[in-house]
């Protein structure tokens, strides 16, 4: 059965595109998926069908009809998982580098979703449509580290709301090119799709607000080991913000230099710490993970 959600636009939200507004309201549901729902005429503003580019106004009443989840045609696979924590509500996994989070055309096997479908059976939230059961947030294929998986819709909604409120602790460690001069620096610059290259994100005037706090852990001759704490969670946020400081991530194929002297395959980025209010226990929990072996070997090479 389709789900009906209603929203009333506040004064401070006026002027946002309809698809951007709904992306902010609906947590981790992707903007492209929301655009499809709008295109399918499942969204009404003040009882009228509007396009994705419509600019919302204060006190606009928006009604969206979210299609019922379809049967996921992805095969559960017995792939080993590094499980950090598990209970009836959620699963915390330590994803390996080079593992895709959810299936996509041409890549339906050996993803994290294939693995958790095997491990959790039917105990996964159905929020977020067909190909992302239980996935509250994601990290890139080449990024290793901690991820939350929701086992039911109540847990998923709670965690998605915390993401939206920017109250979840998310700390990453990465190696970048060059030596950071500042011990600490915050980048508060909006991020959106790069108008010249749709595969990339960029700092753009009409992008969504993005805030990253950087702190130096250790400096080397030509590189720096840095901790990044996310205040927001935009696509490629750390990679784009670090590159804007002229310190792109080592091994980054999109935002780093083309000539990679160390021959590192994929950006050196690890989701190290994750903290949030537990959906049922209503208390703060926090998880930490060690830097993986591949990451530590690179550090040893550049020392």
N, C-alpha and C positions, 0 to 999 in steps of 0.2 A: 504494500500500500504506500502511495506517495506521501511524503511528509510536507505539511504546510507550515511555513515560518513567516512571521510578520515582524516588521521593524518600523520604527518611527525615527526619522532623521533629526539629529540634534543640531543646534546652531553651529557648533564647532566643526561639524561634519559637512556643512553646506559647501557645494562646489566640487565635491569628489565625483569622479565618473561612477556610473552605476555599478560596473563590474568591480571597480576598485573598492567601493563602499561595501559591497556584499562579500568580497574577499576578506575584508577586515572583520565583518560580522560573523562569518562562518568558519573562523578558525583555520584549520589546515586544509580546507577544501581548495583545490587549485583554482587560480583565476581562469585558466583555459576551460576548466569544467564548468565554472559559473558562466562564462561567455557562451558555452554551448547551451546551457539551460535558458539563458536570455534569448539566444537565437531560435530556440524551440518554442518561444513565446510562453514560457512558464513563469515569467516575472511580470508583475503589474505594478505600476506606480500610480497611486490615486485612481485605481481601477482601469488604467490605460496601459497598453503594451508600449514599452520604450526600448530603445537600443542600448547597447553596452556603453556607448559614449555619452549618454544622457547625464547631465550634471545635476546631482541631487540638490534639493532645496530643503531648508528647515521645515519640519512638520510634514514632509512627504511621507505618505504611508506606503510602504513597500511590502508586497506579498510575493513570496517565492515558493514554487511547488517543486520540491526536491524529489526526483524519481526514486522509486524503491530500488534497493540494491539488487542487481542481477546476479545470477549464479556465476561464481568465479570459475572460469575454465582454465585453471592453472593447476598443474599436478603437484601434490605434496611430494617432497623429496627428502630422503633421509640424509640431510647434510648436517655435519657437526656444528653445533652452536656453542659459543662461549657465553654461558648464562651467568650473569653476575647476581641476579636476584629474580625470584619468581613467587607469586602468590595467586589467589583467585582473581585478582583485578588486573594485574599487569606483569610484564616480563621486561627485565632490563638485560639487553644483550650487548656484548662487546664485538662490534662488527670488524671483520678483517678488511684490510685494504684490497681493492680489486673486486669486491663483492657488490653487485647492484642491489639496491634496496627492494624495488618492486618491478614486476614484469613490464615490458614495453614491446611494441611491434619488433619482431626479429630477435627478441631476447626474453623468452618465456621460461627458461630453465635456469637453475642454479642461482636464483636470486634469494634474498633474505626471506621474501614472502613464501617461496617454495619450501624453505626450511621451517618457518614457523607454522605453516599449514600442517606439516607433518608432525611437528612437536605438540602443537596446541589442539589439533583436530578441529572441532567446531567451536572451540572456546576463544573466539576473536570478535571484536566489535565489527559491526557492519557499516559504521559511519565511513564516509569518504568513497563510496561507490565500489566499482567492480574490482579494480586491480590493487587496492591497498587495504586489505582487511587488517585491522588492528594497528595500522601505521599512523601514529600521531604526528610525527615529524620525520624528516629523513636527512641523511647526509650523502654527499657525493660518493660515487663508486670508489674513487681513489682516496677518500678520507676514511680513516679507521676510527673506532671508538664507540662510545655509549649511545644507545638508542632505546626509547621507550616503546613498548608494544602494549596496546590496550586489549584486554580479554573480553570486555563487555562495553556496551554503549555508555553506561553511566561513568565508567572510568575514563573512557575516551573523551566524553564531553568535559569532564573535570580538568583533564590534562590540557585539552585544547583551549579551554578558557584561561588557564594559567599562562599558556603560551601567548595568547592574545593580550593578556594583562602585563606581559613582560616580567612575570614574577618567578619564572623558573631559572635556576642557576645553571648556566651553560658555559663551561670553561674549556678552551682548546689550547693546545700547544702546537707551534709550528716553527719551521726553520725558514728564514727569509734571506734573500740576497742583501749584501751590504751590512754595515754596522749601525745599529740604531744609536742616535745621539742621546735622545731623551730616555730616561728610565721609565717614564710613564707618559702616555699620550692618549687622548680620546679623539676619535674621528666621528663627527656627527654630520654626515652628508647623505642625501637621498639617493636611493638606488632604483634603477629601472632597466628595461631592456635597452641594449645598445642600438641606437637607430641605424648605425652603419654595419652592424654585424649581429644578426638575430641569435646567434649561438652564445653571445656574450651578454653580461650585464655591465652596467656602467653607472657612474655618478651623473645623474641627469636632473635637471631643474624640477621636472614634474614627477619625479620618482617618489617612492614611499620612504618615509623617514627611516634612517638606519644609523644605529649608534654602536660603535665597537670601542672597548677599552683595552689598550695594549700595555703590557708591562714586560720589560726585559728580564729574562731569566739568566742568560749567559751570553757574553759576546765572544766571538771568535775573530780570526784575522779578516775574513771576507764575508762572514755570515753572522746571524744572530738567532738565538733560541728565544722565542717570545711566547708569553701567555696572552691569549685573547679572551675577554669576557664579553659575551653578547648581551646587549640590552634589548635589541630587536633581532629578528631572525629572517633576513631577506636571502634570496638565492645568491650564492657566491659572496655573501657579505664580507667575510674576513678576507677573502682573496682580492676582492675589488678595493676594499679600504686599505689593505696593506700595499697594494700596487700604487694607490694614489699617493702614498708616502714615499714612493720610489724604493720600496722594499718588497717586491713581489715574492711569493712563496717559492722556495726551491723546488724545481720539478713541475711547476704549474704550466701545463701546456697551453692554456688560454691567455693568462695574464703575465706570464714570466718571459724572460728572454728566450729567443729561439735556440741559441747555442748554450746547451746545458753541459758544462765541463765535467760534472760529476756523473753524468748519464743516469740521473734519477728518473724513474718512470712514475709519473704522477706526483701531484703536490704532496709535500710533507706536512700533513695536517692531521692531528689526532684529537678527537672529542674526549677529553680526559675526565671531566667532572660534570655530574648531572644531579640537580637537587630540586625537589618540589614537594608540595603538600600531598600526602597520600590520599587518593580518592575516598577510601573507606575509613582509614584510621584517623584522618584529619590532623595529621602531625607531619612535620617536616622530615623528609628522608633525603639522604645524600649518598651518592655513589662515586667512587673514584676508580680509575684504571691506570695501570702502568703503561709507559710508552712501549709499543710493540718492538719486537726484535729488529725489524727492518729499519725503524726510526732510530733506534739506539746505535745501530751500525753506522748510519750516516753521521750521527753526532761524533762517533769515534774517528771517522775519516776526516772530519773538518777541524778537529781539535789541534 
